[in-house]
Amino acid sequence: MPLSMLNKVLFNFLFSSISIISQAQELNCRVLDKADQVQSQARAQFKDMETAFNQFLNQRKWTDDNYEAFERINVNIIITLLNPQAIGVFEATVQIQSARPIYNSNYESILLNFADRDWQFEYIDSQPLEFNDNTFITNLTSILAYYSYVILGLDYDSYSELGGT
């Protein structure tokens, strides 16, 4: 194979690899765990939980669409942890809010503002959050995925009638 042909093949391979890696996900989610009511010395566990939730929501590709960084949906999730029922078993209340930019402005419009008062889930430090669209694995990832899909559906629906169907 001539050197110029090899260079073209190598260039195309690198360019396509970079474009696959650089595809942004749909959500720009900020999760905040409030553990003021929890009587526990293990505060580091709550920061680990917050980081794991942020990574699960922000790094997963939820749809087949490609989003630019500025198109990502802004989401705030505030999880107020209540006293754990057992080691790694939590009850919480959750406030979920998503917003989309208003066309040709610097403003955002709130699409979802919801308080879920009855969250129960299991979380173990440093255990990966696994999710499969077709199989129930854990209550926690199923709840997070459910709200992710609701947020995406509302966002699509805000651009066109039945757009989030």
PyMOL CGO cylinders between C-alpha atoms (Angstrom):
from pymol import cmd
from pymol.cgo import CYLINDER

trace = [
    CYLINDER, 0.00, 0.00, 0.00, 1.48, 3.40, -0.94, 0.3, 1, 1, 1, 1, 1, 1,
    CYLINDER, 1.48, 3.40, -0.94, 2.43, 5.72, 1.91, 0.3, 1, 1, 1, 1, 1, 1,
    CYLINDER, 2.43, 5.72, 1.91, -0.10, 8.41, 0.88, 0.3, 1, 1, 1, 1, 1, 1,
    CYLINDER, -0.10, 8.41, 0.88, -2.92, 5.84, 0.92, 0.3, 1, 1, 1, 1, 1, 1,
    CYLINDER, -2.92, 5.84, 0.92, -1.84, 4.63, 4.36, 0.3, 1, 1, 1, 1, 1, 1,
    CYLINDER, -1.84, 4.63, 4.36, -1.81, 8.22, 5.64, 0.3, 1, 1, 1, 1, 1, 1,
    CYLINDER, -1.81, 8.22, 5.64, -5.35, 8.78, 4.33, 0.3, 1, 1, 1, 1, 1, 1,
    CYLINDER, -5.35, 8.78, 4.33, -6.61, 5.58, 5.98, 0.3, 1, 1, 1, 1, 1, 1,
    CYLINDER, -6.61, 5.58, 5.98, -4.91, 6.50, 9.26, 0.3, 1, 1, 1, 1, 1, 1,
    CYLINDER, -4.91, 6.50, 9.26, -6.30, 10.06, 9.11, 0.3, 1, 1, 1, 1, 1, 1,
    CYLINDER, -6.30, 10.06, 9.11, -9.85, 8.80, 8.45, 0.3, 1, 1, 1, 1, 1, 1,
    CYLINDER, -9.85, 8.80, 8.45, -9.58, 6.30, 11.30, 0.3, 1, 1, 1, 1, 1, 1,
    CYLINDER, -9.58, 6.30, 11.30, -8.36, 8.93, 13.78, 0.3, 1, 1, 1, 1, 1, 1,
    CYLINDER, -8.36, 8.93, 13.78, -10.94, 11.49, 12.65, 0.3, 1, 1, 1, 1, 1, 1,
    CYLINDER, -10.94, 11.49, 12.65, -13.84, 9.03, 13.01, 0.3, 1, 1, 1, 1, 1, 1,
    CYLINDER, -13.84, 9.03, 13.01, -12.56, 7.87, 16.40, 0.3, 1, 1, 1, 1, 1, 1,
    CYLINDER, -12.56, 7.87, 16.40, -12.38, 11.44, 17.69, 0.3, 1, 1, 1, 1, 1, 1,
    CYLINDER, -12.38, 11.44, 17.69, -15.90, 12.22, 16.46, 0.3, 1, 1, 1, 1, 1, 1,
    CYLINDER, -15.90, 12.22, 16.46, -17.29, 9.13, 18.21, 0.3, 1, 1, 1, 1, 1, 1,
    CYLINDER, -17.29, 9.13, 18.21, -15.53, 10.02, 21.46, 0.3, 1, 1, 1, 1, 1, 1,
    CYLINDER, -15.53, 10.02, 21.46, -16.55, 13.68, 21.35, 0.3, 1, 1, 1, 1, 1, 1,
    CYLINDER, -16.55, 13.68, 21.35, -20.29, 13.10, 20.99, 0.3, 1, 1, 1, 1, 1, 1,
    CYLINDER, -20.29, 13.10, 20.99, -21.91, 14.84, 23.95, 0.3, 1, 1, 1, 1, 1, 1,
    CYLINDER, -21.91, 14.84, 23.95, -24.62, 13.22, 25.96, 0.3, 1, 1, 1, 1, 1, 1,
    CYLINDER, -24.62, 13.22, 25.96, -28.05, 14.75, 26.38, 0.3, 1, 1, 1, 1, 1, 1,
    CYLINDER, -28.05, 14.75, 26.38, -28.09, 15.82, 30.02, 0.3, 1, 1, 1, 1, 1, 1,
    CYLINDER, -28.09, 15.82, 30.02, -26.14, 18.45, 31.88, 0.3, 1, 1, 1, 1, 1, 1,
    CYLINDER, -26.14, 18.45, 31.88, -27.17, 17.19, 35.28, 0.3, 1, 1, 1, 1, 1, 1,
    CYLINDER, -27.17, 17.19, 35.28, -26.09, 18.46, 38.68, 0.3, 1, 1, 1, 1, 1, 1,
    CYLINDER, -26.09, 18.46, 38.68, -26.92, 16.18, 41.57, 0.3, 1, 1, 1, 1, 1, 1,
    CYLINDER, -26.92, 16.18, 41.57, -26.68, 17.44, 45.13, 0.3, 1, 1, 1, 1, 1, 1,
    CYLINDER, -26.68, 17.44, 45.13, -27.01, 15.12, 48.11, 0.3, 1, 1, 1, 1, 1, 1,
    CYLINDER, -27.01, 15.12, 48.11, -28.18, 16.77, 51.31, 0.3, 1, 1, 1, 1, 1, 1,
    CYLINDER, -28.18, 16.77, 51.31, -27.47, 14.53, 54.27, 0.3, 1, 1, 1, 1, 1, 1,
    CYLINDER, -27.47, 14.53, 54.27, -28.12, 16.97, 57.11, 0.3, 1, 1, 1, 1, 1, 1,
    CYLINDER, -28.12, 16.97, 57.11, -30.79, 14.74, 58.63, 0.3, 1, 1, 1, 1, 1, 1,
    CYLINDER, -30.79, 14.74, 58.63, -28.67, 11.59, 58.54, 0.3, 1, 1, 1, 1, 1, 1,
    CYLINDER, -28.67, 11.59, 58.54, -27.06, 10.62, 61.84, 0.3, 1, 1, 1, 1, 1, 1,
    CYLINDER, -27.06, 10.62, 61.84, -23.87, 9.15, 60.39, 0.3, 1, 1, 1, 1, 1, 1,
    CYLINDER, -23.87, 9.15, 60.39, -20.15, 9.65, 60.59, 0.3, 1, 1, 1, 1, 1, 1,
    CYLINDER, -20.15, 9.65, 60.59, -19.64, 8.41, 57.01, 0.3, 1, 1, 1, 1, 1, 1,
    CYLINDER, -19.64, 8.41, 57.01, -20.03, 11.76, 55.20, 0.3, 1, 1, 1, 1, 1, 1,
    CYLINDER, -20.03, 11.76, 55.20, -17.52, 10.66, 52.52, 0.3, 1, 1, 1, 1, 1, 1,
    CYLINDER, -17.52, 10.66, 52.52, -20.05, 8.06, 51.37, 0.3, 1, 1, 1, 1, 1, 1,
    CYLINDER, -20.05, 8.06, 51.37, -22.48, 10.83, 50.44, 0.3, 1, 1, 1, 1, 1, 1,
    CYLINDER, -22.48, 10.83, 50.44, -19.92, 12.63, 48.26, 0.3, 1, 1, 1, 1, 1, 1,
    CYLINDER, -19.92, 12.63, 48.26, -19.15, 9.31, 46.55, 0.3, 1, 1, 1, 1, 1, 1,
    CYLINDER, -19.15, 9.31, 46.55, -22.89, 8.83, 45.98, 0.3, 1, 1, 1, 1, 1, 1,
    CYLINDER, -22.89, 8.83, 45.98, -23.23, 12.33, 44.54, 0.3, 1, 1, 1, 1, 1, 1,
    CYLINDER, -23.23, 12.33, 44.54, -20.33, 11.74, 42.14, 0.3, 1, 1, 1, 1, 1, 1,
    CYLINDER, -20.33, 11.74, 42.14, -21.68, 8.36, 41.05, 0.3, 1, 1, 1, 1, 1, 1,
    CYLINDER, -21.68, 8.36, 41.05, -25.15, 9.80, 40.34, 0.3, 1, 1, 1, 1, 1, 1,
    CYLINDER, -25.15, 9.80, 40.34, -23.66, 12.70, 38.34, 0.3, 1, 1, 1, 1, 1, 1,
    CYLINDER, -23.66, 12.70, 38.34, -21.53, 10.33, 36.27, 0.3, 1, 1, 1, 1, 1, 1,
    CYLINDER, -21.53, 10.33, 36.27, -24.43, 7.93, 35.66, 0.3, 1, 1, 1, 1, 1, 1,
    CYLINDER, -24.43, 7.93, 35.66, -26.74, 10.67, 34.41, 0.3, 1, 1, 1, 1, 1, 1,
    CYLINDER, -26.74, 10.67, 34.41, -24.24, 12.79, 32.48, 0.3, 1, 1, 1, 1, 1, 1,
    CYLINDER, -24.24, 12.79, 32.48, -22.04, 10.18, 30.84, 0.3, 1, 1, 1, 1, 1, 1,
    CYLINDER, -22.04, 10.18, 30.84, -24.72, 7.83, 29.58, 0.3, 1, 1, 1, 1, 1, 1,
    CYLINDER, -24.72, 7.83, 29.58, -26.11, 8.31, 26.08, 0.3, 1, 1, 1, 1, 1, 1,
    CYLINDER, -26.11, 8.31, 26.08, -29.89, 8.14, 26.53, 0.3, 1, 1, 1, 1, 1, 1,
    CYLINDER, -29.89, 8.14, 26.53, -30.96, 8.60, 22.87, 0.3, 1, 1, 1, 1, 1, 1,
    CYLINDER, -30.96, 8.60, 22.87, -29.56, 8.08, 19.39, 0.3, 1, 1, 1, 1, 1, 1,
    CYLINDER, -29.56, 8.08, 19.39, -29.47, 11.85, 18.76, 0.3, 1, 1, 1, 1, 1, 1,
    CYLINDER, -29.47, 11.85, 18.76, -26.24, 13.83, 18.89, 0.3, 1, 1, 1, 1, 1, 1,
    CYLINDER, -26.24, 13.83, 18.89, -26.23, 16.89, 21.12, 0.3, 1, 1, 1, 1, 1, 1,
    CYLINDER, -26.23, 16.89, 21.12, -23.78, 19.76, 21.03, 0.3, 1, 1, 1, 1, 1, 1,
    CYLINDER, -23.78, 19.76, 21.03, -22.52, 20.93, 24.42, 0.3, 1, 1, 1, 1, 1, 1,
    CYLINDER, -22.52, 20.93, 24.42, -24.77, 24.02, 24.36, 0.3, 1, 1, 1, 1, 1, 1,
    CYLINDER, -24.77, 24.02, 24.36, -27.84, 21.87, 23.55, 0.3, 1, 1, 1, 1, 1, 1,
    CYLINDER, -27.84, 21.87, 23.55, -27.60, 19.71, 26.64, 0.3, 1, 1, 1, 1, 1, 1,
    CYLINDER, -27.60, 19.71, 26.64, -30.60, 19.84, 28.95, 0.3, 1, 1, 1, 1, 1, 1,
    CYLINDER, -30.60, 19.84, 28.95, -29.89, 21.51, 32.28, 0.3, 1, 1, 1, 1, 1, 1,
    CYLINDER, -29.89, 21.51, 32.28, -31.11, 19.39, 35.16, 0.3, 1, 1, 1, 1, 1, 1,
    CYLINDER, -31.11, 19.39, 35.16, -30.87, 19.92, 38.91, 0.3, 1, 1, 1, 1, 1, 1,
    CYLINDER, -30.87, 19.92, 38.91, -31.57, 17.04, 41.27, 0.3, 1, 1, 1, 1, 1, 1,
    CYLINDER, -31.57, 17.04, 41.27, -31.53, 17.65, 45.01, 0.3, 1, 1, 1, 1, 1, 1,
    CYLINDER, -31.53, 17.65, 45.01, -31.65, 14.45, 47.04, 0.3, 1, 1, 1, 1, 1, 1,
    CYLINDER, -31.65, 14.45, 47.04, -32.40, 14.92, 50.73, 0.3, 1, 1, 1, 1, 1, 1,
    CYLINDER, -32.40, 14.92, 50.73, -31.32, 11.75, 52.47, 0.3, 1, 1, 1, 1, 1, 1,
    CYLINDER, -31.32, 11.75, 52.47, -33.26, 10.62, 55.51, 0.3, 1, 1, 1, 1, 1, 1,
    CYLINDER, -33.26, 10.62, 55.51, -31.98, 8.19, 58.12, 0.3, 1, 1, 1, 1, 1, 1,
    CYLINDER, -31.98, 8.19, 58.12, -30.75, 4.97, 56.51, 0.3, 1, 1, 1, 1, 1, 1,
    CYLINDER, -30.75, 4.97, 56.51, -32.92, 1.92, 57.15, 0.3, 1, 1, 1, 1, 1, 1,
    CYLINDER, -32.92, 1.92, 57.15, -29.87, -0.37, 57.13, 0.3, 1, 1, 1, 1, 1, 1,
    CYLINDER, -29.87, -0.37, 57.13, -26.32, -0.23, 55.83, 0.3, 1, 1, 1, 1, 1, 1,
    CYLINDER, -26.32, -0.23, 55.83, -26.58, 0.95, 52.23, 0.3, 1, 1, 1, 1, 1, 1,
    CYLINDER, -26.58, 0.95, 52.23, -30.40, 1.26, 52.27, 0.3, 1, 1, 1, 1, 1, 1,
    CYLINDER, -30.40, 1.26, 52.27, -31.70, 4.82, 52.05, 0.3, 1, 1, 1, 1, 1, 1,
    CYLINDER, -31.70, 4.82, 52.05, -34.93, 6.73, 52.09, 0.3, 1, 1, 1, 1, 1, 1,
    CYLINDER, -34.93, 6.73, 52.09, -34.96, 10.17, 50.52, 0.3, 1, 1, 1, 1, 1, 1,
    CYLINDER, -34.96, 10.17, 50.52, -37.02, 12.97, 49.11, 0.3, 1, 1, 1, 1, 1, 1,
    CYLINDER, -37.02, 12.97, 49.11, -36.02, 14.32, 45.73, 0.3, 1, 1, 1, 1, 1, 1,
    CYLINDER, -36.02, 14.32, 45.73, -36.56, 17.61, 43.92, 0.3, 1, 1, 1, 1, 1, 1,
    CYLINDER, -36.56, 17.61, 43.92, -36.06, 17.37, 40.15, 0.3, 1, 1, 1, 1, 1, 1,
    CYLINDER, -36.06, 17.37, 40.15, -35.95, 20.40, 37.90, 0.3, 1, 1, 1, 1, 1, 1,
    CYLINDER, -35.95, 20.40, 37.90, -35.14, 20.63, 34.20, 0.3, 1, 1, 1, 1, 1, 1,
    CYLINDER, -35.14, 20.63, 34.20, -34.97, 23.65, 31.94, 0.3, 1, 1, 1, 1, 1, 1,
    CYLINDER, -34.97, 23.65, 31.94, -34.43, 24.41, 28.29, 0.3, 1, 1, 1, 1, 1, 1,
    CYLINDER, -34.43, 24.41, 28.29, -33.07, 27.56, 26.69, 0.3, 1, 1, 1, 1, 1, 1,
    CYLINDER, -33.07, 27.56, 26.69, -35.53, 30.03, 25.21, 0.3, 1, 1, 1, 1, 1, 1,
    CYLINDER, -35.53, 30.03, 25.21, -34.77, 30.52, 21.51, 0.3, 1, 1, 1, 1, 1, 1,
    CYLINDER, -34.77, 30.52, 21.51, -32.63, 33.60, 20.71, 0.3, 1, 1, 1, 1, 1, 1,
    CYLINDER, -32.63, 33.60, 20.71, -32.19, 34.61, 24.37, 0.3, 1, 1, 1, 1, 1, 1,
    CYLINDER, -32.19, 34.61, 24.37, -30.07, 34.00, 27.42, 0.3, 1, 1, 1, 1, 1, 1,
    CYLINDER, -30.07, 34.00, 27.42, -33.06, 32.82, 29.44, 0.3, 1, 1, 1, 1, 1, 1,
    CYLINDER, -33.06, 32.82, 29.44, -34.29, 29.36, 30.32, 0.3, 1, 1, 1, 1, 1, 1,
    CYLINDER, -34.29, 29.36, 30.32, -37.78, 27.99, 30.70, 0.3, 1, 1, 1, 1, 1, 1,
    CYLINDER, -37.78, 27.99, 30.70, -38.56, 25.42, 33.40, 0.3, 1, 1, 1, 1, 1, 1,
    CYLINDER, -38.56, 25.42, 33.40, -40.03, 22.25, 31.88, 0.3, 1, 1, 1, 1, 1, 1,
    CYLINDER, -40.03, 22.25, 31.88, -40.15, 20.02, 34.94, 0.3, 1, 1, 1, 1, 1, 1,
    CYLINDER, -40.15, 20.02, 34.94, -40.27, 20.90, 38.61, 0.3, 1, 1, 1, 1, 1, 1,
    CYLINDER, -40.27, 20.90, 38.61, -41.24, 17.82, 40.58, 0.3, 1, 1, 1, 1, 1, 1,
    CYLINDER, -41.24, 17.82, 40.58, -40.88, 16.68, 44.18, 0.3, 1, 1, 1, 1, 1, 1,
    CYLINDER, -40.88, 16.68, 44.18, -40.77, 12.94, 44.77, 0.3, 1, 1, 1, 1, 1, 1,
    CYLINDER, -40.77, 12.94, 44.77, -41.35, 12.38, 48.48, 0.3, 1, 1, 1, 1, 1, 1,
    CYLINDER, -41.35, 12.38, 48.48, -40.90, 8.62, 48.60, 0.3, 1, 1, 1, 1, 1, 1,
    CYLINDER, -40.90, 8.62, 48.60, -37.56, 7.41, 47.23, 0.3, 1, 1, 1, 1, 1, 1,
    CYLINDER, -37.56, 7.41, 47.23, -36.11, 4.17, 48.55, 0.3, 1, 1, 1, 1, 1, 1,
    CYLINDER, -36.11, 4.17, 48.55, -32.91, 2.72, 47.16, 0.3, 1, 1, 1, 1, 1, 1,
    CYLINDER, -32.91, 2.72, 47.16, -29.80, 0.75, 47.93, 0.3, 1, 1, 1, 1, 1, 1,
    CYLINDER, -29.80, 0.75, 47.93, -26.36, 2.23, 47.37, 0.3, 1, 1, 1, 1, 1, 1,
    CYLINDER, -26.36, 2.23, 47.37, -23.00, 0.68, 48.20, 0.3, 1, 1, 1, 1, 1, 1,
    CYLINDER, -23.00, 0.68, 48.20, -19.80, 2.76, 47.99, 0.3, 1, 1, 1, 1, 1, 1,
    CYLINDER, -19.80, 2.76, 47.99, -17.77, 2.37, 44.81, 0.3, 1, 1, 1, 1, 1, 1,
    CYLINDER, -17.77, 2.37, 44.81, -20.17, -0.16, 43.29, 0.3, 1, 1, 1, 1, 1, 1,
    CYLINDER, -20.17, -0.16, 43.29, -20.88, 0.76, 39.66, 0.3, 1, 1, 1, 1, 1, 1,
    CYLINDER, -20.88, 0.76, 39.66, -24.39, 1.89, 38.79, 0.3, 1, 1, 1, 1, 1, 1,
    CYLINDER, -24.39, 1.89, 38.79, -25.55, -0.57, 36.15, 0.3, 1, 1, 1, 1, 1, 1,
    CYLINDER, -25.55, -0.57, 36.15, -28.54, -0.05, 33.88, 0.3, 1, 1, 1, 1, 1, 1,
    CYLINDER, -28.54, -0.05, 33.88, -30.09, -1.95, 31.01, 0.3, 1, 1, 1, 1, 1, 1,
    CYLINDER, -30.09, -1.95, 31.01, -33.08, -0.61, 29.07, 0.3, 1, 1, 1, 1, 1, 1,
    CYLINDER, -33.08, -0.61, 29.07, -34.69, -4.05, 28.88, 0.3, 1, 1, 1, 1, 1, 1,
    CYLINDER, -34.69, -4.05, 28.88, -33.88, -5.55, 32.28, 0.3, 1, 1, 1, 1, 1, 1,
    CYLINDER, -33.88, -5.55, 32.28, -34.52, -4.44, 35.85, 0.3, 1, 1, 1, 1, 1, 1,
    CYLINDER, -34.52, -4.44, 35.85, -31.22, -4.42, 37.74, 0.3, 1, 1, 1, 1, 1, 1,
    CYLINDER, -31.22, -4.42, 37.74, -31.69, -2.02, 40.66, 0.3, 1, 1, 1, 1, 1, 1,
    CYLINDER, -31.69, -2.02, 40.66, -34.35, 0.32, 41.92, 0.3, 1, 1, 1, 1, 1, 1,
    CYLINDER, -34.35, 0.32, 41.92, -31.90, 3.22, 42.01, 0.3, 1, 1, 1, 1, 1, 1,
    CYLINDER, -31.90, 3.22, 42.01, -30.79, 3.10, 38.37, 0.3, 1, 1, 1, 1, 1, 1,
    CYLINDER, -30.79, 3.10, 38.37, -34.35, 2.44, 37.21, 0.3, 1, 1, 1, 1, 1, 1,
    CYLINDER, -34.35, 2.44, 37.21, -35.59, 5.56, 39.03, 0.3, 1, 1, 1, 1, 1, 1,
    CYLINDER, -35.59, 5.56, 39.03, -32.76, 7.71, 37.67, 0.3, 1, 1, 1, 1, 1, 1,
    CYLINDER, -32.76, 7.71, 37.67, -33.34, 6.39, 34.15, 0.3, 1, 1, 1, 1, 1, 1,
    CYLINDER, -33.34, 6.39, 34.15, -37.11, 6.95, 34.45, 0.3, 1, 1, 1, 1, 1, 1,
    CYLINDER, -37.11, 6.95, 34.45, -36.64, 10.63, 35.27, 0.3, 1, 1, 1, 1, 1, 1,
    CYLINDER, -36.64, 10.63, 35.27, -34.00, 10.98, 32.55, 0.3, 1, 1, 1, 1, 1, 1,
    CYLINDER, -34.00, 10.98, 32.55, -36.45, 9.70, 29.95, 0.3, 1, 1, 1, 1, 1, 1,
    CYLINDER, -36.45, 9.70, 29.95, -39.27, 11.92, 31.29, 0.3, 1, 1, 1, 1, 1, 1,
    CYLINDER, -39.27, 11.92, 31.29, -36.96, 14.95, 31.06, 0.3, 1, 1, 1, 1, 1, 1,
    CYLINDER, -36.96, 14.95, 31.06, -35.93, 14.04, 27.51, 0.3, 1, 1, 1, 1, 1, 1,
    CYLINDER, -35.93, 14.04, 27.51, -39.56, 13.48, 26.44, 0.3, 1, 1, 1, 1, 1, 1,
    CYLINDER, -39.56, 13.48, 26.44, -40.64, 16.84, 27.84, 0.3, 1, 1, 1, 1, 1, 1,
    CYLINDER, -40.64, 16.84, 27.84, -37.73, 18.56, 26.13, 0.3, 1, 1, 1, 1, 1, 1,
    CYLINDER, -37.73, 18.56, 26.13, -38.52, 16.99, 22.74, 0.3, 1, 1, 1, 1, 1, 1,
    CYLINDER, -38.52, 16.99, 22.74, -42.21, 17.79, 23.21, 0.3, 1, 1, 1, 1, 1, 1,
    CYLINDER, -42.21, 17.79, 23.21, -41.39, 21.46, 23.87, 0.3, 1, 1, 1, 1, 1, 1,
    CYLINDER, -41.39, 21.46, 23.87, -40.00, 21.82, 20.34, 0.3, 1, 1, 1, 1, 1, 1,
    CYLINDER, -40.00, 21.82, 20.34, -42.87, 20.24, 18.40, 0.3, 1, 1, 1, 1, 1, 1,
    CYLINDER, -42.87, 20.24, 18.40, -46.28, 18.74, 19.01, 0.3, 1, 1, 1, 1, 1, 1,
    CYLINDER, -46.28, 18.74, 19.01, -45.86, 15.09, 20.10, 0.3, 1, 1, 1, 1, 1, 1,
    CYLINDER, -45.86, 15.09, 20.10, -42.12, 15.51, 19.60, 0.3, 1, 1, 1, 1, 1, 1,
    CYLINDER, -42.12, 15.51, 19.60, -41.41, 13.55, 22.77, 0.3, 1, 1, 1, 1, 1, 1,
    CYLINDER, -41.41, 13.55, 22.77, -43.64, 10.61, 21.91, 0.3, 1, 1, 1, 1, 1, 1,
]
cmd.load_cgo(trace, "trace")
